[in-house]
Structures are given as structure tokens and as C-alpha cells.
Amino acid sequence: MLFSRKNLSVKISNADEPHDNCPSRLYLVRSKDHTGQNAYYFMLLDREKISEFKQVALSSESFDLKDYGDIVASGYGDTVPESLRIRMRVEHGWA
């Protein structure tokens, strides 16, 4: 998944607890895929790469999401389905 900043939006979870399934590791990334379709990705970031991810997501550089953690869910469209939002809250504490 190579991303350019011009198509990227990142939502950061607002919790900040220090356990492995910590919500602050779960990020919602919105962008267009390689075909131009709107897409969203829930990323569970590697703890040691969170700061680097924030920097590159705000820069004009292209980057690969998989370099920063695991994509735990994804889909197409402008809106994340409520069922997926609930799943992310239950499984990862998404706020």
C-alpha cells in the first residue's frame, strides 16, 4: 500500500494506555487506492514506529502502510460501516 500525502487522512485514537492492544496503536487511515477508489484502513501500528508514522503521514512523502504495522481491517467507500466500528471497539478499544 503506497500512499501519497495528497490523498491521505489519518485519525488517531484518543486513548493512551500502555498495553499491547492499546487504542493509541490503532489508527484509521483514509486514502484513495491505486485505482482511485476511496478506501480506509485500520492500522495496528508497531509501538516503536508510531512517532515515525505520524511524521511520514504528515509529510509529502509516499510511504507503505505495511512498513509501520498491520492492517487489521480495510474497505472501500467514504464511510466505515457501523459493524466494523463496533468490531474495532471490541477488539482494539477504538474510541
N, C-alpha and C positions, 0 to 999 in steps of 0.2 A: 504494500500500500504506500505508494509515493505521493506525498502531499505538497502542495504549494500553498503558502500562506494566504494568497488572494482568495482561495476557496474554503478556508478553514475557520471554524469556530470551535472553541473549547469551553466546556462548562466544568468547573471544578467543584467537587463535593465540598460541603461546608463543615463536615466533621473533621476531627483532628485527633483520633485515638491511636495509640501506638501498637495495636495488634495486627496480625497478618491480614485479616480481612477488613482492615481499617478503611472506612469510606473515603478517607483522604487519598487513597490509592486509586479510586475508581473515577475515571474521567469520561465524560460524554464528548465525543469529537464528531463534529458535523463537517461534511465537505461534499464535493462532487467526486464521483468515482471517475475512472479513466474514460468512461463513455459519456460523461457529462450529467449523469443522473445524481440527484441529491441522495446522500447516504449518511448514515450515522453509525458510530462505533462506540461501544462501551469498552474502555481500555482499563485493565488492571495493571497499573504501572509497577515496574520494579522499583522498590523503595529507594535504591541508590541512584536511580535515573530520573526521579521526579523533578529535581531542580533543572537538570539539563533539558528535559522535555518541555518545561514551562518556557525556558529561554528560546528553544528552537521553534516552538509553536507560535511565539510572538514575533519571530524574525521573518525575514523574507526568504529564508532558505527552504528548499524542498527537503522532505525527510520521510523515512519509512516508519510507520507506526510500530511495526514488529521489532524495531531496534530498542524500544522503550518498555515493552511489556507484552501482555497477552490480550488479544481481542476476545472478550468473553461473550459478546453478543453484537450483532450488527443487522442492518436492514436498510431498505430504501424508502425514501419519502422525506417529507418535511417534519413529520410528527412521529415521535416514538409511541408505539401502541401502549395503552394503559397496562395491558397484561405483562409487557416486558418491563415497564417501570416498576410494577409490583414485584416481579421476579428479581430485579436488581436490588430493590429494598430488602427483600427477604434474604437473598444470597450474599449480598455485599454491603448492606447498610446504606444504600444510596439514599441521599437526602432529597 
